[in-house]
Amino acid sequence: MAGASGESVAPRRRADARRNEKALLDAAASVFVVSGVDAPVREIAGKAGVGVGTIYRHFPTRADLIVAVYRHQVEACAEAGPALLAESATPHAALASWIDLFVDFLVTKHGLAEALQSDQEAFQTLHAYFLDHLVPVCADLLDAAATAGEIVPDMDALVLMRGIGNLCIGAESPRYDARRMVGLVIEGLRLR
């Protein structure tokens, strides 16, 4: 089916559907930060400016929505790595900025860790998805910073990410500043 300009209506609809889905995922992610993954769907719908039925049309179950939000956030973090490397003054600055985004991802998964521990089949592949998408990005950033002579060589990306993850445990405590602790680790990678 072609529109007045001769272009197909179906690709435009698909683009609109992708934009709507992204808006839903962004809204759900921000609601999850504040209210956790058990937040009412109507709260997410309100934030996204859509009806509850629209959410259920895209994500028939809460598990489907949680998985989609998680994947969306992983993809955004993965896509940021090369962009930061291209636009930052130094590879170490790119690494530090990316680690900051990674910390945001970790500390804003409010309730997701508990959901991931459930027996729901939908959650079983998320950890592998996380590793497959983010470890290579971190490794590329570490390699670029090491090649530039800015950090110690041979830092293992997975080890660094696990360490950062451990430092982010308890980040909701007002007396603990996870971001400061992670910043000390990133600064500690520097060659003196």
Secondary structure as GFF3:
##gff-version 3
##sequence-region A 1 192
A	DSSP	alpha_helix	9	35	.	.	.	ID=ss1
A	DSSP	alpha_helix	41	48	.	.	.	ID=ss2
A	DSSP	alpha_helix	52	58	.	.	.	ID=ss3
A	DSSP	alpha_helix	62	87	.	.	.	ID=ss4
A	DSSP	alpha_helix	91	107	.	.	.	ID=ss5
A	DSSP	alpha_helix	112	116	.	.	.	ID=ss6
A	DSSP	three_ten_helix	121	123	.	.	.	ID=ss7
A	DSSP	alpha_helix	126	147	.	.	.	ID=ss8
A	DSSP	alpha_helix	157	168	.	.	.	ID=ss9
A	DSSP	alpha_helix	178	188	.	.	.	ID=ss10
###
